[in-house]
Amino acid sequence: MSLKISRNDPCPCGSGKKYKHCCLKKKKGTISNESSQNAKRPFISRLTIARFAEDAREDPELMKKYSDRSHESRPELDFGESLKRLWDRKKLRKMSTEEIIDKLRSMNVDFDKTRFKEQTRSYISASRLADDCYSARDFGVEKPDEDFVWLAIIELWKRLSPEQINIEMVDDSMQDGYKLIENGNCTEGVKEWVTAWDMIRAIVPTHIKSVWDADQFLPEPLTQSIYNWSQDFEMQLHNAGIDDESYFTKRIEYCHEFRDIFPDTDESILHSTYRAEAESYLALGDVETAEKLFKELVEEFPDNIWGYVGWGDMYCFGRYSEKIPPDYDRAEEIYRMGLARCDTDTDIDVIYRRLEDLEEKRAGVQ
């Protein structure tokens, strides 16, 4: 008889993680049981591939890179010319709604606006709706028009049922935010991500309790996983807060919402949200609340040194705000509390670097 392992027990593989965050995931695999439609969930979505193609059209260096790779496997194929013949979303956006529908009908695709709006209420993915109800293969459509059908369904959904959120809308909002941030417009990028977060909250059912499971629930993967993006969002809220303090408040709200919605997420990520919350109060000048939250953080996660690091940094001049007077003795006391909890060379190095920096600051004061 085998021993039953609880989700919250230490994983028997010896990783040090809870079973639910380690081998239980491997046991379940990467396919979610939430819906039978997820049984065919691809490794990478068609929309992500389409994004790569769109980027290649606009970037000569990227086009050459993809062309060289294509030539290695299929030397007879002219990648650039093939790419130009394919449909993409930019071509579709230039067409009117009636032009798109007329082309679908010219391809023998039976499209009706009223029926389509009803169909969108039963799906969270335009791509999956296209597969189930508007498959190009069913109408004998071949390249280069094969991609037109599912891209048309994505575009028509945005125009005819914009109130019905789908994962393609989430993906667009995420990627638009990344582009804005990469181009140096952090505030506008974060605004886009606030919209993405609101859509994620609306689209993920309440019985999903971890961000990992939220990703697996989706019928097709996003270009960037919610798991990774959610951590980027928290960090960029901080960066936006440097120029506009209201984003520190938004960061606090986000951390609360994330933990409420995904309480079974990896402890390392949950720890980061608690620390981000305390840091945000500190950035807003609320030292009393920040002190309280850091204290609660190290009590809740005594073996995670980053709680001690954040707490000690609070008392080091210039790390958060020059308005907060330094207390180097208190900082050292907290760092050494963390040092006592270190169990890896990496953790020890982190704490020692803080202590060395502290001595330099003290020397500078004298």
Number of C-alpha atoms within 10 A of each C-alpha: 3 4 5 6 13 12 14 12 12 17 19 13 10 10 11 11 17 19 20 19 19 19 17 15 14 10 8 10 11 17 20 19 14 17 11 11 15 18 13 10 19 12 10 12 16 18 22 16 12 17 17 14 20 18 13 19 15 10 12 11 11 15 20 14 12 16 19 14 13 16 13 10 9 12 12 9 13 12 18 16 9 10 17 13 11 16 20 19 17 9 10 18 13 10 11 11 15 10 12 20 21 14 15 20 13 10 16 14 20 12 15 10 12 9 9 17 16 11 15 21 13 10 16 20 20 25 25 20 20 17 16 10 14 20 18 22 11 11 13 11 17 11 11 13 16 18 18 23 24 22 21 25 24 23 18 23 24 17 11 15 18 13 11 18 21 25 22 23 22 22 21 17 20 26 20 18 25 22 13 16 16 11 10 11 14 21 21 15 25 25 16 19 25 19 15 23 22 11 18 19 13 13 17 18 13 10 11 18 17 18 24 20 23 21 21 21 22 22 25 24 22 22 20 15 16 23 17 11 16 19 13 13 23 22 16 20 29 23 17 21 21 14 12 13 17 13 22 26 18 18 26 21 12 22 19 14 14 20 19 11 18 19 15 18 19 18 15 11 16 17 19 18 22 20 23 23 26 27 28 25 20 20 23 16 15 14 16 10 16 22 17 12 20 24 15 15 22 20 12 12 15 15 16 20 23 22 28 28 22 21 27 27 24 28 21 25 17 13 14 18 16 10 10 18 12 18 14 20 14 16 23 20 13 19 26 19 18 25 21 12 15 18 12 8 8 10 16 17 13 17 23 15 11 20 19 11 13 21 14 11 15 13 9 8 7 5
